[in-house]
Amino acid sequence: MCAQELRNRAHDLDVTVWVGKSGIEAVVDELGDQLRERDLVKVKFLRSARGGTTTEGLAAELAERVGAELFETRGHTAVMVR
């Protein structure tokens, strides 16, 4: 699937994983489960999760933990691809 197709599909996705004050550790299993069921998952990083780090940094670390690819980040939201 080309990048533009993924971008179009991601645009219409609802956020299904929220990373909060418990950090990425709290959502690793849930995100992994969702990625086994679908090929795109949108993740929102709340202010309490970001602390002094960037959304891009947290998203990259989370993607690595679940064996996914970080497709894109916009604002405080990231799209992960299986």
C-alpha positions as CSV (number, residue, x, y, z in Angstrom):
1,M,0.0,0.0,0.0
2,C,1.4,3.4,-0.9
3,A,2.0,6.2,1.5
4,Q,-0.9,8.3,0.2
5,E,-3.3,5.4,0.6
6,L,-2.1,4.9,4.2
7,R,-2.4,8.6,4.9
8,N,-6.0,8.7,3.5
9,R,-7.0,5.7,5.6
10,A,-5.3,7.1,8.7
11,H,-7.1,10.4,8.4
12,D,-10.5,8.7,8.9
13,L,-9.3,6.5,11.8
14,D,-10.4,7.2,15.4
15,V,-7.9,7.2,18.2
16,T,-8.1,3.8,19.9
17,V,-5.1,3.9,22.2
18,W,-4.4,6.8,24.7
19,V,-1.0,7.1,26.4
20,G,-1.4,8.9,29.7
21,K,0.5,9.4,32.9
22,S,1.3,5.7,33.2
23,G,3.4,6.0,30.1
24,I,3.9,3.7,27.1
25,E,4.5,0.6,29.3
26,A,0.8,0.6,30.2
27,V,-0.4,0.4,26.5
28,V,2.2,-2.0,24.9
29,D,0.0,-5.1,25.2
30,E,-3.2,-3.3,24.1
31,L,-1.5,-1.7,21.0
32,G,0.0,-5.1,20.1
33,D,-3.4,-6.7,20.3
34,Q,-4.9,-4.0,18.1
35,L,-2.2,-4.3,15.5
36,R,-2.8,-8.0,15.3
37,E,-6.4,-7.3,14.4
38,R,-5.9,-4.3,12.0
39,D,-3.1,-2.9,10.0
40,L,-3.4,0.8,11.2
41,V,-3.8,2.1,14.8
42,K,-4.0,5.7,15.9
43,V,-2.4,6.6,19.2
44,K,-2.8,9.8,21.2
45,F,-0.1,11.0,23.6
46,L,-1.7,13.0,26.4
47,R,0.2,15.9,28.0
48,S,0.8,13.8,31.2
49,A,2.6,11.1,29.1
50,R,4.9,13.5,27.3
51,G,6.7,15.1,30.2
52,G,9.9,16.5,28.8
53,T,9.9,14.2,25.8
54,T,8.5,14.7,22.3
55,T,5.6,12.9,20.8
56,E,7.9,11.6,18.0
57,G,10.3,10.1,20.5
58,L,7.6,8.4,22.5
59,A,5.9,7.1,19.4
60,A,9.1,5.7,18.0
61,E,9.9,3.9,21.3
62,L,6.3,2.5,21.5
63,A,6.5,1.3,17.8
64,E,9.8,-0.4,18.5
65,R,8.3,-2.1,21.6
66,V,5.4,-3.6,19.7
67,G,7.3,-4.4,16.5
68,A,5.4,-1.9,14.5
69,E,6.4,0.9,12.1
70,L,5.7,4.5,13.0
71,F,4.0,5.8,9.9
72,E,3.5,9.4,10.9
73,T,3.0,11.8,13.8
74,R,0.8,14.9,13.7
75,G,0.6,17.1,16.8
76,H,0.3,14.6,19.7
77,T,-1.1,11.8,17.6
78,A,0.8,8.9,15.9
79,V,-0.2,6.3,13.4
80,M,1.3,2.9,13.8
81,V,1.4,0.3,10.9
82,R,1.6,-3.4,11.4
